[in-house]
Structure formats: structure tokens, C-alpha cells
Amino acid sequence: KLSFDSFLEWMKLGDNITQLLSNLFSRKLMIPTLYMMGENDRLFLARARLAALEGGDMVSMVVVPDAGHVCNVDNKKFFNRVSIEFFNRV
């Protein structure tokens, strides 16, 4: 659904994304953290699953059904419900 020019702009970001994600996902987090990724997210899901497993006791992971990379739009009801439940717990 992106124009070709928009696609090229996103591809330019890819030059640094691997290192940025590695830095982000390799930290032990000391605050309650919830990763939510769409079940069809080809970009971040696998790495986020690993980060959640290695992130410590404060990190949890929820896979959003019927959603891709933009899971808060693809399945907004599920995303909102899980987000609110998380906020209420912390």
C-alpha cells in the first residue's frame, strides 16, 4: 500500500535498523515491559520473542492475532484490551 518513494525511504532506514534493534532487544529491562507484535509481523516478531525470553522477569510478550506489523491498527480491539490490562496491572 506504499508508494514507491515511500518504500525507498523505509528501505533507507534499514541500514541502521539491525544495530538499533540489537541494542534495544539486548537489554535487561528493570521496568514492566510488554512487547506486542502481530502474528504476521515479518520484521520484528522473531526477535521480540527472543527479547521477551531473555529480557528478565519484568518483560512479557503477547502475540496479536490477525495482525501484521501495525498490530494496533490491524486488530485494535485486541491491542487496546491487552494494553489496558497491562497498564492496570502495573
PDB file of N, CA, C and O in Angstrom:
ATOM      1  N   LYS A   1       0.815  -1.201   0.000  1.00  0.00           N
ATOM      2  CA  LYS A   1       0.000   0.000   0.000  1.00  0.00           C
ATOM      3  C   LYS A   1       0.856   1.262   0.000  1.00  0.00           C
ATOM      4  O   LYS A   1       0.320   2.370  -0.020  1.00  0.00           O
ATOM      5  N   LEU A   2       2.182   1.108   0.023  1.00  0.00           N
ATOM      6  CA  LEU A   2       3.083   2.255  -0.001  1.00  0.00           C
ATOM      7  C   LEU A   2       3.389   2.665  -1.437  1.00  0.00           C
ATOM      8  O   LEU A   2       3.419   1.833  -2.344  1.00  0.00           O
ATOM      9  N   SER A   3       3.612   3.948  -1.622  1.00  0.00           N
ATOM     10  CA  SER A   3       4.115   4.387  -2.914  1.00  0.00           C
ATOM     11  C   SER A   3       5.567   3.941  -3.029  1.00  0.00           C
ATOM     12  O   SER A   3       6.199   3.610  -2.026  1.00  0.00           O
ATOM     13  N   PHE A   4       6.082   3.933  -4.221  1.00  0.00           N
ATOM     14  CA  PHE A   4       7.465   3.514  -4.424  1.00  0.00           C
ATOM     15  C   PHE A   4       8.427   4.436  -3.678  1.00  0.00           C
ATOM     16  O   PHE A   4       9.396   3.963  -3.083  1.00  0.00           O
ATOM     17  N   ASP A   5       8.174   5.739  -3.702  1.00  0.00           N
ATOM     18  CA  ASP A   5       9.040   6.691  -2.992  1.00  0.00           C
ATOM     19  C   ASP A   5       9.022   6.447  -1.481  1.00  0.00           C
ATOM     20  O   ASP A   5      10.062   6.513  -0.826  1.00  0.00           O
ATOM     21  N   SER A   6       7.845   6.168  -0.935  1.00  0.00           N
ATOM     22  CA  SER A   6       7.745   5.862   0.495  1.00  0.00           C
ATOM     23  C   SER A   6       8.494   4.582   0.823  1.00  0.00           C
ATOM     24  O   SER A   6       9.179   4.494   1.842  1.00  0.00           O
ATOM     25  N   PHE A   7       8.359   3.602  -0.038  1.00  0.00           N
ATOM     26  CA  PHE A   7       9.071   2.337   0.152  1.00  0.00           C
ATOM     27  C   PHE A   7      10.581   2.576   0.197  1.00  0.00           C
ATOM     28  O   PHE A   7      11.273   2.017   1.048  1.00  0.00           O
ATOM     29  N   LEU A   8      11.088   3.396  -0.708  1.00  0.00           N
ATOM     30  CA  LEU A   8      12.522   3.684  -0.723  1.00  0.00           C
ATOM     31  C   LEU A   8      12.973   4.384   0.551  1.00  0.00           C
ATOM     32  O   LEU A   8      14.062   4.108   1.054  1.00  0.00           O
ATOM     33  N   GLU A   9      12.161   5.276   1.074  1.00  0.00           N
ATOM     34  CA  GLU A   9      12.508   5.953   2.325  1.00  0.00           C
ATOM     35  C   GLU A   9      12.598   4.957   3.473  1.00  0.00           C
ATOM     36  O   GLU A   9      13.511   5.040   4.294  1.00  0.00           O
ATOM     37  N   TRP A  10      11.661   4.019   3.538  1.00  0.00           N
ATOM     38  CA  TRP A  10      11.708   2.988   4.573  1.00  0.00           C
ATOM     39  C   TRP A  10      12.929   2.096   4.405  1.00  0.00           C
ATOM     40  O   TRP A  10      13.538   1.684   5.392  1.00  0.00           O
ATOM     41  N   MET A  11      13.285   1.799   3.175  1.00  0.00           N
ATOM     42  CA  MET A  11      14.451   0.953   2.932  1.00  0.00           C
ATOM     43  C   MET A  11      15.741   1.639   3.393  1.00  0.00           C
ATOM     44  O   MET A  11      16.671   0.966   3.839  1.00  0.00           O
ATOM     45  N   LYS A  12      15.805   2.948   3.290  1.00  0.00           N
ATOM     46  CA  LYS A  12      16.977   3.689   3.755  1.00  0.00           C
ATOM     47  C   LYS A  12      17.163   3.514   5.261  1.00  0.00           C
ATOM     48  O   LYS A  12      18.293   3.482   5.749  1.00  0.00           O
ATOM     49  N   LEU A  13      16.075   3.402   5.987  1.00  0.00           N
ATOM     50  CA  LEU A  13      16.155   3.189   7.425  1.00  0.00           C
ATOM     51  C   LEU A  13      16.773   1.827   7.759  1.00  0.00           C
ATOM     52  O   LEU A  13      17.344   1.643   8.835  1.00  0.00           O
ATOM     53  N   GLY A  14      16.656   0.902   6.850  1.00  0.00           N
ATOM     54  CA  GLY A  14      17.166  -0.446   7.073  1.00  0.00           C
ATOM     55  C   GLY A  14      18.660  -0.515   7.287  1.00  0.00           C
ATOM     56  O   GLY A  14      19.159  -1.476   7.873  1.00  0.00           O
ATOM     57  N   ASP A  15      19.374   0.477   6.828  1.00  0.00           N
ATOM     58  CA  ASP A  15      20.825   0.483   7.010  1.00  0.00           C
ATOM     59  C   ASP A  15      21.216   0.413   8.479  1.00  0.00           C
ATOM     60  O   ASP A  15      22.202  -0.235   8.827  1.00  0.00           O
ATOM     61  N   ASN A  16      20.454   1.073   9.340  1.00  0.00           N
ATOM     62  CA  ASN A  16      20.793   1.128  10.759  1.00  0.00           C
ATOM     63  C   ASN A  16      19.881   0.282  11.643  1.00  0.00           C
ATOM     64  O   ASN A  16      20.142   0.130  12.836  1.00  0.00           O
ATOM     65  N   ILE A  17      18.832  -0.259  11.078  1.00  0.00           N
ATOM     66  CA  ILE A  17      17.813  -0.904  11.901  1.00  0.00           C
ATOM     67  C   ILE A  17      18.334  -2.141  12.629  1.00  0.00           C
ATOM     68  O   ILE A  17      17.940  -2.399  13.766  1.00  0.00           O
ATOM     69  N   THR A  18      19.203  -2.897  11.997  1.00  0.00           N
ATOM     70  CA  THR A  18      19.714  -4.109  12.640  1.00  0.00           C
ATOM     71  C   THR A  18      20.454  -3.782  13.923  1.00  0.00           C
ATOM     72  O   THR A  18      20.236  -4.426  14.949  1.00  0.00           O
ATOM     73  N   GLN A  19      21.320  -2.796  13.874  1.00  0.00           N
ATOM     74  CA  GLN A  19      22.073  -2.415  15.065  1.00  0.00           C
ATOM     75  C   GLN A  19      21.161  -1.802  16.123  1.00  0.00           C
ATOM     76  O   GLN A  19      21.312  -2.085  17.312  1.00  0.00           O
ATOM     77  N   LEU A  20      20.223  -0.971  15.703  1.00  0.00           N
ATOM     78  CA  LEU A  20      19.289  -0.355  16.653  1.00  0.00           C
ATOM     79  C   LEU A  20      18.452  -1.412  17.365  1.00  0.00           C
ATOM     80  O   LEU A  20      18.275  -1.349  18.581  1.00  0.00           O
ATOM     81  N   LEU A  21      17.943  -2.372  16.623  1.00  0.00           N
ATOM     82  CA  LEU A  21      17.135  -3.432  17.226  1.00  0.00           C
ATOM     83  C   LEU A  21      17.971  -4.307  18.146  1.00  0.00           C
ATOM     84  O   LEU A  21      17.513  -4.721  19.211  1.00  0.00           O
ATOM     85  N   SER A  22      19.178  -4.579  17.736  1.00  0.00           N
ATOM     86  CA  SER A  22      20.055  -5.374  18.585  1.00  0.00           C
ATOM     87  C   SER A  22      20.284  -4.682  19.919  1.00  0.00           C
ATOM     88  O   SER A  22      20.241  -5.325  20.967  1.00  0.00           O
ATOM     89  N   ASN A  23      20.526  -3.385  19.889  1.00  0.00           N
ATOM     90  CA  ASN A  23      20.718  -2.621  21.126  1.00  0.00           C
ATOM     91  C   ASN A  23      19.451  -2.601  21.974  1.00  0.00           C
ATOM     92  O   ASN A  23      19.507  -2.777  23.191  1.00  0.00           O
ATOM     93  N   LEU A  24      18.333  -2.391  21.336  1.00  0.00           N
ATOM     94  CA  LEU A  24      17.065  -2.322  22.057  1.00  0.00           C
ATOM     95  C   LEU A  24      16.715  -3.657  22.704  1.00  0.00           C
ATOM     96  O   LEU A  24      16.381  -3.710  23.888  1.00  0.00           O
ATOM     97  N   PHE A  25      16.793  -4.721  21.935  1.00  0.00           N
ATOM     98  CA  PHE A  25      16.333  -6.014  22.402  1.00  0.00           C
ATOM     99  C   PHE A  25      17.350  -6.754  23.269  1.00  0.00           C
ATOM    100  O   PHE A  25      17.014  -7.799  23.826  1.00  0.00           O
ATOM    101  N   SER A  26      18.560  -6.262  23.403  1.00  0.00           N
ATOM    102  CA  SER A  26      19.562  -6.992  24.172  1.00  0.00           C
ATOM    103  C   SER A  26      19.657  -6.521  25.620  1.00  0.00           C
ATOM    104  O   SER A  26      20.476  -7.044  26.376  1.00  0.00           O
ATOM    105  N   ARG A  27      18.867  -5.578  26.014  1.00  0.00           N
ATOM    106  CA  ARG A  27      18.942  -5.032  27.366  1.00  0.00           C
ATOM    107  C   ARG A  27      18.094  -5.819  28.355  1.00  0.00           C
ATOM    108  O   ARG A  27      17.017  -6.309  28.014  1.00  0.00           O
ATOM    109  N   LYS A  28      18.590  -5.933  29.581  1.00  0.00           N
ATOM    110  CA  LYS A  28      17.759  -6.428  30.673  1.00  0.00           C
ATOM    111  C   LYS A  28      16.949  -5.228  31.160  1.00  0.00           C
ATOM    112  O   LYS A  28      17.513  -4.209  31.559  1.00  0.00           O
ATOM    113  N   LEU A  29      15.669  -5.353  31.124  1.00  0.00           N
ATOM    114  CA  LEU A  29      14.806  -4.226  31.476  1.00  0.00           C
ATOM    115  C   LEU A  29      14.396  -4.315  32.941  1.00  0.00           C
ATOM    116  O   LEU A  29      14.063  -5.386  33.448  1.00  0.00           O
ATOM    117  N   MET A  30      14.428  -3.188  33.593  1.00  0.00           N
ATOM    118  CA  MET A  30      14.131  -3.128  35.019  1.00  0.00           C
ATOM    119  C   MET A  30      12.766  -2.493  35.295  1.00  0.00           C
ATOM    120  O   MET A  30      12.437  -2.193  36.442  1.00  0.00           O
ATOM    121  N   ILE A  31      11.993  -2.296  34.261  1.00  0.00           N
ATOM    122  CA  ILE A  31      10.643  -1.758  34.410  1.00  0.00           C
ATOM    123  C   ILE A  31       9.679  -2.720  33.721  1.00  0.00           C
ATOM    124  O   ILE A  31      10.087  -3.446  32.815  1.00  0.00           O
ATOM    125  N   PRO A  32       8.418  -2.742  34.128  1.00  0.00           N
ATOM    126  CA  PRO A  32       7.449  -3.597  33.443  1.00  0.00           C
ATOM    127  C   PRO A  32       7.391  -3.240  31.960  1.00  0.00           C
ATOM    128  O   PRO A  32       7.189  -2.082  31.596  1.00  0.00           O
ATOM    129  N   THR A  33       7.568  -4.232  31.126  1.00  0.00           N
ATOM    130  CA  THR A  33       7.625  -4.025  29.682  1.00  0.00           C
ATOM    131  C   THR A  33       6.765  -5.062  28.996  1.00  0.00           C
ATOM    132  O   THR A  33       6.833  -6.250  29.314  1.00  0.00           O
ATOM    133  N   LEU A  34       5.958  -4.611  28.057  1.00  0.00           N
ATOM    134  CA  LEU A  34       5.110  -5.508  27.275  1.00  0.00           C
ATOM    135  C   LEU A  34       5.440  -5.331  25.803  1.00  0.00           C
ATOM    136  O   LEU A  34       5.287  -4.243  25.249  1.00  0.00           O
ATOM    137  N   TYR A  35       5.893  -6.404  25.177  1.00  0.00           N
ATOM    138  CA  TYR A  35       6.053  -6.416  23.733  1.00  0.00           C
ATOM    139  C   TYR A  35       4.760  -6.982  23.151  1.00  0.00           C
ATOM    140  O   TYR A  35       4.300  -8.047  23.562  1.00  0.00           O
ATOM    141  N   MET A  36       4.179  -6.265  22.195  1.00  0.00           N
ATOM    142  CA  MET A  36       3.027  -6.780  21.466  1.00  0.00           C
ATOM    143  C   MET A  36       3.352  -6.725  19.990  1.00  0.00           C
ATOM    144  O   MET A  36       3.649  -5.667  19.435  1.00  0.00           O
ATOM    145  N   MET A  37       3.290  -7.872  19.375  1.00  0.00           N
ATOM    146  CA  MET A  37       3.618  -7.993  17.967  1.00  0.00           C
ATOM    147  C   MET A  37       2.521  -8.778  17.263  1.00  0.00           C
ATOM    148  O   MET A  37       1.960  -9.717  17.827  1.00  0.00           O
ATOM    149  N   GLY A  38       2.224  -8.393  16.046  1.00  0.00           N
ATOM    150  CA  GLY A  38       1.248  -9.126  15.251  1.00  0.00           C
ATOM    151  C   GLY A  38       1.773 -10.478  14.842  1.00  0.00           C
ATOM    152  O   GLY A  38       2.965 -10.640  14.581  1.00  0.00           O
ATOM    153  N   GLU A  39       0.883 -11.449  14.787  1.00  0.00           N
ATOM    154  CA  GLU A  39       1.298 -12.812  14.434  1.00  0.00           C
ATOM    155  C   GLU A  39       1.896 -12.893  13.031  1.00  0.00           C
ATOM    156  O   GLU A  39       2.624 -13.837  12.723  1.00  0.00           O
ATOM    157  N   ASN A  40       1.600 -11.926  12.193  1.00  0.00           N
ATOM    158  CA  ASN A  40       2.130 -11.915  10.829  1.00  0.00           C
ATOM    159  C   ASN A  40       3.202 -10.851  10.628  1.00  0.00           C
ATOM    160  O   ASN A  40       3.490 -10.466   9.494  1.00  0.00           O
ATOM    161  N   ASP A  41       3.791 -10.377  11.714  1.00  0.00           N
ATOM    162  CA  ASP A  41       4.856  -9.372  11.632  1.00  0.00           C
ATOM    163  C   ASP A  41       6.147 -10.067  11.203  1.00  0.00           C
ATOM    164  O   ASP A  41       6.751 -10.800  11.986  1.00  0.00           O
ATOM    165  N   ARG A  42       6.557  -9.840   9.987  1.00  0.00           N
ATOM    166  CA  ARG A  42       7.763 -10.483   9.458  1.00  0.00           C
ATOM    167  C   ARG A  42       9.025  -9.721   9.838  1.00  0.00           C
ATOM    168  O   ARG A  42      10.134 -10.223   9.660  1.00  0.00           O
ATOM    169  N   LEU A  43       8.861  -8.522  10.354  1.00  0.00           N
ATOM    170  CA  LEU A  43      10.007  -7.670  10.636  1.00  0.00           C
ATOM    171  C   LEU A  43      10.568  -7.878  12.036  1.00  0.00           C
ATOM    172  O   LEU A  43      11.784  -7.985  12.196  1.00  0.00           O
ATOM    173  N   PHE A  44       9.710  -7.937  13.057  1.00  0.00           N
ATOM    174  CA  PHE A  44      10.186  -7.904  14.432  1.00  0.00           C
ATOM    175  C   PHE A  44       9.769  -9.079  15.309  1.00  0.00           C
ATOM    176  O   PHE A  44      10.334  -9.256  16.388  1.00  0.00           O
ATOM    177  N   LEU A  45       8.818  -9.874  14.891  1.00  0.00           N
ATOM    178  CA  LEU A  45       8.234 -10.883  15.784  1.00  0.00           C
ATOM    179  C   LEU A  45       9.267 -11.862  16.344  1.00  0.00           C
ATOM    180  O   LEU A  45       9.310 -12.086  17.554  1.00  0.00           O
ATOM    181  N   ALA A  46      10.077 -12.430  15.498  1.00  0.00           N
ATOM    182  CA  ALA A  46      11.030 -13.442  15.980  1.00  0.00           C
ATOM    183  C   ALA A  46      12.006 -12.836  16.978  1.00  0.00           C
ATOM    184  O   ALA A  46      12.286 -13.439  18.014  1.00  0.00           O
ATOM    185  N   ARG A  47      12.520 -11.662  16.682  1.00  0.00           N
ATOM    186  CA  ARG A  47      13.485 -11.026  17.583  1.00  0.00           C
ATOM    187  C   ARG A  47      12.825 -10.591  18.882  1.00  0.00           C
ATOM    188  O   ARG A  47      13.440 -10.682  19.945  1.00  0.00           O
ATOM    189  N   ALA A  48      11.585 -10.121  18.816  1.00  0.00           N
ATOM    190  CA  ALA A  48      10.867  -9.710  20.022  1.00  0.00           C
ATOM    191  C   ALA A  48      10.585 -10.905  20.923  1.00  0.00           C
ATOM    192  O   ALA A  48      10.665 -10.785  22.145  1.00  0.00           O
ATOM    193  N   ARG A  49      10.260 -12.046  20.344  1.00  0.00           N
ATOM    194  CA  ARG A  49      10.045 -13.256  21.145  1.00  0.00           C
ATOM    195  C   ARG A  49      11.306 -13.611  21.930  1.00  0.00           C
ATOM    196  O   ARG A  49      11.241 -13.923  23.119  1.00  0.00           O
ATOM    197  N   LEU A  50      12.440 -13.560  21.260  1.00  0.00           N
ATOM    198  CA  LEU A  50      13.707 -13.849  21.926  1.00  0.00           C
ATOM    199  C   LEU A  50      14.001 -12.808  23.001  1.00  0.00           C
ATOM    200  O   LEU A  50      14.448 -13.154  24.095  1.00  0.00           O
ATOM    201  N   ALA A  51      13.755 -11.545  22.697  1.00  0.00           N
ATOM    202  CA  ALA A  51      13.989 -10.478  23.679  1.00  0.00           C
ATOM    203  C   ALA A  51      13.107 -10.663  24.906  1.00  0.00           C
ATOM    204  O   ALA A  51      13.551 -10.419  26.028  1.00  0.00           O
ATOM    205  N   ALA A  52      11.877 -11.087  24.708  1.00  0.00           N
ATOM    206  CA  ALA A  52      10.971 -11.306  25.839  1.00  0.00           C
ATOM    207  C   ALA A  52      11.466 -12.458  26.708  1.00  0.00           C
ATOM    208  O   ALA A  52      11.376 -12.398  27.934  1.00  0.00           O
ATOM    209  N   LEU A  53      11.982 -13.491  26.082  1.00  0.00           N
ATOM    210  CA  LEU A  53      12.509 -14.636  26.842  1.00  0.00           C
ATOM    211  C   LEU A  53      13.764 -14.265  27.635  1.00  0.00           C
ATOM    212  O   LEU A  53      13.976 -14.751  28.746  1.00  0.00           O
ATOM    213  N   GLU A  54      14.580 -13.407  27.053  1.00  0.00           N
ATOM    214  CA  GLU A  54      15.858 -13.051  27.666  1.00  0.00           C
ATOM    215  C   GLU A  54      15.807 -11.753  28.469  1.00  0.00           C
ATOM    216  O   GLU A  54      16.790 -11.380  29.109  1.00  0.00           O
ATOM    217  N   GLY A  55      14.670 -11.067  28.436  1.00  0.00           N
ATOM    218  CA  GLY A  55      14.587  -9.726  28.999  1.00  0.00           C
ATOM    219  C   GLY A  55      14.454  -9.621  30.497  1.00  0.00           C
ATOM    220  O   GLY A  55      14.545  -8.523  31.045  1.00  0.00           O
ATOM    221  N   GLY A  56      14.242 -10.720  31.168  1.00  0.00           N
ATOM    222  CA  GLY A  56      14.104 -10.683  32.607  1.00  0.00           C
ATOM    223  C   GLY A  56      12.658 -10.841  33.050  1.00  0.00           C
ATOM    224  O   GLY A  56      11.747 -10.999  32.238  1.00  0.00           O
ATOM    225  N   ASP A  57      12.480 -10.792  34.363  1.00  0.00           N
ATOM    226  CA  ASP A  57      11.165 -11.047  34.957  1.00  0.00           C
ATOM    227  C   ASP A  57      10.146  -9.944  34.687  1.00  0.00           C
ATOM    228  O   ASP A  57       8.943 -10.164  34.826  1.00  0.00           O
ATOM    229  N   MET A  58      10.609  -8.784  34.309  1.00  0.00           N
ATOM    230  CA  MET A  58       9.710  -7.644  34.109  1.00  0.00           C
ATOM    231  C   MET A  58       9.145  -7.577  32.687  1.00  0.00           C
ATOM    232  O   MET A  58       8.331  -6.704  32.384  1.00  0.00           O
ATOM    233  N   VAL A  59       9.570  -8.489  31.823  1.00  0.00           N
ATOM    234  CA  VAL A  59       9.210  -8.431  30.408  1.00  0.00           C
ATOM    235  C   VAL A  59       8.210  -9.528  30.068  1.00  0.00           C
ATOM    236  O   VAL A  59       8.375 -10.683  30.463  1.00  0.00           O
ATOM    237  N   SER A  60       7.180  -9.151  29.335  1.00  0.00           N
ATOM    238  CA  SER A  60       6.224 -10.133  28.836  1.00  0.00           C
ATOM    239  C   SER A  60       5.956  -9.872  27.361  1.00  0.00           C
ATOM    240  O   SER A  60       6.287  -8.815  26.826  1.00  0.00           O
ATOM    241  N   MET A  61       5.350 -10.863  26.721  1.00  0.00           N
ATOM    242  CA  MET A  61       5.119 -10.793  25.279  1.00  0.00           C
ATOM    243  C   MET A  61       3.729 -11.295  24.972  1.00  0.00           C
ATOM    244  O   MET A  61       3.297 -12.316  25.508  1.00  0.00           O
ATOM    245  N   VAL A  62       3.026 -10.584  24.112  1.00  0.00           N
ATOM    246  CA  VAL A  62       1.720 -11.007  23.624  1.00  0.00           C
ATOM    247  C   VAL A  62       1.760 -10.933  22.102  1.00  0.00           C
ATOM    248  O   VAL A  62       2.184  -9.930  21.529  1.00  0.00           O
ATOM    249  N   VAL A  63       1.314 -12.005  21.460  1.00  0.00           N
ATOM    250  CA  VAL A  63       1.204 -12.027  20.006  1.00  0.00           C
ATOM    251  C   VAL A  63      -0.240 -11.687  19.651  1.00  0.00           C
ATOM    252  O   VAL A  63      -1.175 -12.340  20.115  1.00  0.00           O
ATOM    253  N   VAL A  64      -0.406 -10.672  18.834  1.00  0.00           N
ATOM    254  CA  VAL A  64      -1.731 -10.179  18.458  1.00  0.00           C
ATOM    255  C   VAL A  64      -2.223 -10.983  17.257  1.00  0.00           C
ATOM    256  O   VAL A  64      -1.594 -10.971  16.199  1.00  0.00           O
ATOM    257  N   PRO A  65      -3.353 -11.686  17.420  1.00  0.00           N
ATOM    258  CA  PRO A  65      -3.871 -12.483  16.307  1.00  0.00           C
ATOM    259  C   PRO A  65      -4.412 -11.593  15.186  1.00  0.00           C
ATOM    260  O   PRO A  65      -4.810 -10.451  15.417  1.00  0.00           O
ATOM    261  N   ASP A  66      -4.416 -12.132  13.989  1.00  0.00           N
ATOM    262  CA  ASP A  66      -4.970 -11.431  12.818  1.00  0.00           C
ATOM    263  C   ASP A  66      -4.352 -10.049  12.641  1.00  0.00           C
ATOM    264  O   ASP A  66      -5.053  -9.083  12.340  1.00  0.00           O
ATOM    265  N   ALA A  67      -3.040  -9.960  12.830  1.00  0.00           N
ATOM    266  CA  ALA A  67      -2.368  -8.668  12.709  1.00  0.00           C
ATOM    267  C   ALA A  67      -0.980  -8.855  12.122  1.00  0.00           C
ATOM    268  O   ALA A  67      -0.350  -9.905  12.256  1.00  0.00           O
ATOM    269  N   GLY A  68      -0.536  -7.806  11.474  1.00  0.00           N
ATOM    270  CA  GLY A  68       0.817  -7.779  10.944  1.00  0.00           C
ATOM    271  C   GLY A  68       1.671  -6.827  11.752  1.00  0.00           C
ATOM    272  O   GLY A  68       1.535  -6.738  12.972  1.00  0.00           O
ATOM    273  N   HIS A  69       2.556  -6.114  11.065  1.00  0.00           N
ATOM    274  CA  HIS A  69       3.494  -5.225  11.740  1.00  0.00           C
ATOM    275  C   HIS A  69       2.783  -4.099  12.496  1.00  0.00           C
ATOM    276  O   HIS A  69       3.228  -3.706  13.575  1.00  0.00           O
ATOM    277  N   VAL A  70       1.704  -3.588  11.953  1.00  0.00           N
ATOM    278  CA  VAL A  70       0.979  -2.487  12.592  1.00  0.00           C
ATOM    279  C   VAL A  70      -0.205  -3.079  13.358  1.00  0.00           C
ATOM    280  O   VAL A  70      -1.366  -2.864  13.012  1.00  0.00           O
ATOM    281  N   CYS A  71       0.126  -3.831  14.408  1.00  0.00           N
ATOM    282  CA  CYS A  71      -0.892  -4.616  15.110  1.00  0.00           C
ATOM    283  C   CYS A  71      -1.919  -3.748  15.831  1.00  0.00           C
ATOM    284  O   CYS A  71      -3.052  -4.185  16.030  1.00  0.00           O
ATOM    285  N   ASN A  72      -1.553  -2.532  16.225  1.00  0.00           N
ATOM    286  CA  ASN A  72      -2.506  -1.657  16.901  1.00  0.00           C
ATOM    287  C   ASN A  72      -3.582  -1.146  15.945  1.00  0.00           C
ATOM    288  O   ASN A  72      -4.626  -0.666  16.387  1.00  0.00           O
ATOM    289  N   VAL A  73      -3.340  -1.243  14.658  1.00  0.00           N
ATOM    290  CA  VAL A  73      -4.338  -0.866  13.657  1.00  0.00           C
ATOM    291  C   VAL A  73      -5.055  -2.114  13.139  1.00  0.00           C
ATOM    292  O   VAL A  73      -6.276  -2.118  12.985  1.00  0.00           O
ATOM    293  N   ASP A  74      -4.283  -3.173  12.873  1.00  0.00           N
ATOM    294  CA  ASP A  74      -4.856  -4.393  12.298  1.00  0.00           C
ATOM    295  C   ASP A  74      -5.868  -5.074  13.218  1.00  0.00           C
ATOM    296  O   ASP A  74      -6.870  -5.618  12.754  1.00  0.00           O
ATOM    297  N   ASN A  75      -5.600  -5.040  14.516  1.00  0.00           N
ATOM    298  CA  ASN A  75      -6.520  -5.670  15.481  1.00  0.00           C
ATOM    299  C   ASN A  75      -6.596  -4.771  16.713  1.00  0.00           C
ATOM    300  O   ASN A  75      -6.147  -5.133  17.801  1.00  0.00           O
ATOM    301  N   LYS A  76      -7.171  -3.603  16.510  1.00  0.00           N
ATOM    302  CA  LYS A  76      -7.155  -2.569  17.555  1.00  0.00           C
ATOM    303  C   LYS A  76      -7.916  -2.965  18.815  1.00  0.00           C
ATOM    304  O   LYS A  76      -7.507  -2.582  19.912  1.00  0.00           O
ATOM    305  N   LYS A  77      -9.001  -3.715  18.698  1.00  0.00           N
ATOM    306  CA  LYS A  77      -9.750  -4.116  19.902  1.00  0.00           C
ATOM    307  C   LYS A  77      -8.904  -5.003  20.805  1.00  0.00           C
ATOM    308  O   LYS A  77      -8.854  -4.793  22.017  1.00  0.00           O
ATOM    309  N   PHE A  78      -8.245  -5.985  20.221  1.00  0.00           N
ATOM    310  CA  PHE A  78      -7.375  -6.872  20.996  1.00  0.00           C
ATOM    311  C   PHE A  78      -6.223  -6.073  21.596  1.00  0.00           C
ATOM    312  O   PHE A  78      -5.928  -6.194  22.785  1.00  0.00           O
ATOM    313  N   PHE A  79      -5.578  -5.263  20.771  1.00  0.00           N
ATOM    314  CA  PHE A  79      -4.447  -4.459  21.213  1.00  0.00           C
ATOM    315  C   PHE A  79      -4.836  -3.552  22.384  1.00  0.00           C
ATOM    316  O   PHE A  79      -4.122  -3.485  23.384  1.00  0.00           O
ATOM    317  N   ASN A  80      -5.951  -2.868  22.259  1.00  0.00           N
ATOM    318  CA  ASN A  80      -6.394  -1.960  23.319  1.00  0.00           C
ATOM    319  C   ASN A  80      -6.735  -2.711  24.605  1.00  0.00           C
ATOM    320  O   ASN A  80      -6.387  -2.265  25.698  1.00  0.00           O
ATOM    321  N   ARG A  81      -7.409  -3.839  24.476  1.00  0.00           N
ATOM    322  CA  ARG A  81      -7.777  -4.616  25.666  1.00  0.00           C
ATOM    323  C   ARG A  81      -6.535  -5.085  26.418  1.00  0.00           C
ATOM    324  O   ARG A  81      -6.450  -4.937  27.637  1.00  0.00           O
ATOM    325  N   VAL A  82      -5.582  -5.646  25.699  1.00  0.00           N
ATOM    326  CA  VAL A  82      -4.363  -6.153  26.331  1.00  0.00           C
ATOM    327  C   VAL A  82      -3.538  -5.005  26.920  1.00  0.00           C
ATOM    328  O   VAL A  82      -2.962  -5.143  27.999  1.00  0.00           O
ATOM    329  N   SER A  83      -3.482  -3.890  26.219  1.00  0.00           N
ATOM    330  CA  SER A  83      -2.744  -2.720  26.723  1.00  0.00           C
ATOM    331  C   SER A  83      -3.344  -2.221  28.034  1.00  0.00           C
ATOM    332  O   SER A  83      -2.617  -1.960  28.993  1.00  0.00           O
ATOM    333  N   ILE A  84      -4.650  -2.092  28.076  1.00  0.00           N
ATOM    334  CA  ILE A  84      -5.318  -1.604  29.281  1.00  0.00           C
ATOM    335  C   ILE A  84      -5.123  -2.585  30.438  1.00  0.00           C
ATOM    336  O   ILE A  84      -4.885  -2.166  31.571  1.00  0.00           O
ATOM    337  N   GLU A  85      -5.221  -3.886  30.161  1.00  0.00           N
ATOM    338  CA  GLU A  85      -4.972  -4.884  31.209  1.00  0.00           C
ATOM    339  C   GLU A  85      -3.550  -4.761  31.751  1.00  0.00           C
ATOM    340  O   GLU A  85      -3.333  -4.856  32.959  1.00  0.00           O
ATOM    341  N   PHE A  86      -2.588  -4.553  30.864  1.00  0.00           N
ATOM    342  CA  PHE A  86      -1.189  -4.384  31.286  1.00  0.00           C
ATOM    343  C   PHE A  86      -1.045  -3.145  32.158  1.00  0.00           C
ATOM    344  O   PHE A  86      -0.438  -3.207  33.227  1.00  0.00           O
ATOM    345  N   PHE A  87      -1.594  -2.026  31.715  1.00  0.00           N
ATOM    346  CA  PHE A  87      -1.495  -0.778  32.493  1.00  0.00           C
ATOM    347  C   PHE A  87      -2.155  -0.916  33.862  1.00  0.00           C
ATOM    348  O   PHE A  87      -1.651  -0.387  34.853  1.00  0.00           O
ATOM    349  N   ASN A  88      -3.261  -1.614  33.917  1.00  0.00           N
ATOM    350  CA  ASN A  88      -3.942  -1.812  35.202  1.00  0.00           C
ATOM    351  C   ASN A  88      -3.111  -2.674  36.154  1.00  0.00           C
ATOM    352  O   ASN A  88      -3.157  -2.475  37.368  1.00  0.00           O
ATOM    353  N   ARG A  89      -2.359  -3.621  35.613  1.00  0.00           N
ATOM    354  CA  ARG A  89      -1.503  -4.459  36.453  1.00  0.00           C
ATOM    355  C   ARG A  89      -0.309  -3.704  37.015  1.00  0.00           C
ATOM    356  O   ARG A  89       0.124  -3.962  38.138  1.00  0.00           O
ATOM    357  N   VAL A  90       0.218  -2.777  36.238  1.00  0.00           N
ATOM    358  CA  VAL A  90       1.415  -2.064  36.692  1.00  0.00           C
ATOM    359  C   VAL A  90       1.019  -0.743  37.313  1.00  0.00           C
ATOM    360  O   VAL A  90       1.881   0.013  37.760  1.00  0.00           O
TER     361      VAL A  90
END
